[in-house]
C-alpha cells in the first residue's frame, strides 16, 4: 500500500512521504525503540524475572541482537577479579568442587581474570579443598603466594600472599564464649589464622576437619592458655541447627552488645563471633586497595547471609540458586544452585 501510494504521489509531482508511508515509518521507529529498550534492560539486569537469559525475539532488529552480544563482551572486558565463596557456592552439598566449576574457573584464569576466594574458612582449609581438583597453587585460585579473603574477611592476603592488617576479638569475649561452651556443652573453636584451638575434642571438632577441611584444632587445657597464645580472630560454635536457632543465636545476639563484636552465620549448624564491622566486604575493600582495582572490576558469587557484604562490595554480585532470600534480593543475577552448575553458569555468562 505504501509503495502504491508513493507511485501515485510521484505521478502528481509530489515530493515527500505520503500518509500511509509516514504511518509505517513511525511504527518501525517505535519497534526499534522497543527493541533498544529490551536490550537496555538486558544490559542492566542480565536476566529475566525467571532467572533465565533475556532473549531477543525473532522479530527484533539486528541492532538489538548486536546489543546483546556487546553486553557479553563488555562484561568480559570489565571483570578482572572473580571472588568466590566456598560452602554453598564453590562447594556442592558434599563439600566437593563440581567438574563444571573447575573447567569454567580454568577458562577464566586463561582469559586473564584473577580468581580468588572470599570465605569464612581458614586458608589451610581452602588449600585442602582445592588441591585435589588442581585449583591450588601459584597463579591459581588459592596459594600461600597469592591473594585471598579468609575467616570472614579477618584474614586477608595481598597479591603477594602477605597478610593485611586485621583486628581481633577482645580477650573478655573469648573467655565468656569458652565459659558458655563448657556450661552449655556446645563445641567451640577459636581461629587464630592458619591454626585453631579448642578446650575439648568433640565429634564436631573432627567434623570441621573431615568435612569442612579446617585445620584440626589443638586442645588446650584452659582459656588462660588460649589467651596466652596468638590473638583470636574469630570464634565458631558448632551444634545442631535447631539449637543454633533456638539457643545460640538469641543468647549471643544479646551478649555481643556488651562487646565490640557481632554474630555471623554461613551454614545452619554453625554460629560465628567476629569483631564488629569486619566481614567479607571490608576484606574485599582492603584487597582492592592493594590490587589497585575499582569495585566495578569485581564479580562476586555467594549464597549465605555472610556473603551479603561481599556482593554489595562488588560491581557484579551473583547469588546462587540456593542462596538465602536477602542475598538473592541484593544480587544482580541469580544462577543455578551449588549442585547444578551455578558457578559455571555465572562464569560463562559474564566472563567468557
C-alpha positions, 0 to 999 in steps of 0.5 A: 500500500505504501509503495502504491501510494508513493507511485501515485504521489510521484505521478502528481509531482509530489515530493515527500512521504505520503500518509500511509508511508509516514504511518509505517515509518513511525511504527518501525521507529517505535519497534526499534525503540522497543527493541533498544529498550529490551536490550537496555534492560538486558544490559542492566539486569542480565536476566529475566524475572525467571532467572533465565537469559533475556532473549531477543525475539525473532522479530527484533532488529539486528541492532538489538541482537548486536546489543546483546552480544556487546553486553557479553563482551563488555562484561568480559572486558570489565571483570578482572577479579572473580571472588568466590565463596566456598560452602554453598557456592564453590562447594556442592552439598558434599563439600566437593568442587563440581567438574563444571566449576573447575573447567569454567574457573580454568577458562577464566584464569586463561582469559586473564581474570584473577580468581580468588576466594572470599570465605569464612574458612581458614586458608589451610582449609581452602588449600585442602579443598582445592588441591585435589581438583588442581585449583591450588597453587601459584597463579591459581585460585588459592596459594600461600603466594597469592591473594585471598579473603579468609575467616570472614574477611579477618584474614586477608592476603595481598597479591603477594600472599602477605597478610593485611592488617586485621583486628581481633576479638577482645580477650573478655569475649573469648573467655565468656564464649569458652565459659558458655561452651563448657556450661552449655556443652556446645563445641567451640573453636577459636581461629587464630589464622592458619591454626585453631584451638579448642578446650575439648575434642568433640565429634564436631571438632573432627567434623570441621576437619573431615568435612569442612577441611579446617585445620584440626584444632589443638586442645588446650587445657584452659582459656588462660592458655588460649589467651596466652597464645596468638590473638583470636580472630574469630570464634565458631560454635558448632551444634545442631541447627535447631539449637543454633536457632533456638539457643545460640543465636538469641543468647549471643545476639544479646551478649555481643552488645556488651562487646565490640563484636557481632554474630555471623552465620554461613551454614545452619549448624554453625554460629560465628563471633567476629569483631564488629564491622569486619566481614567479607566486604571490608576484606574485599575493600582492603584487597582492592586497595592493594590490587589497585582495582575499582569495585566495578572490576569485581564479580562476586558469587555467594549464597549465605547471609555472610556473603551479603557484604561481599556482593554489595562490595562488588560491581557484579554480585551473583547469588546462587540458586540456593542462596538465602532470600536477602542475598538473592534480593541484593544480587544482580543475577541469580544462577543455578544452585551449588549442585547444578552448575551455578558457578559455571553458569555465572562464569560463562555468562559474564566472563567468557 
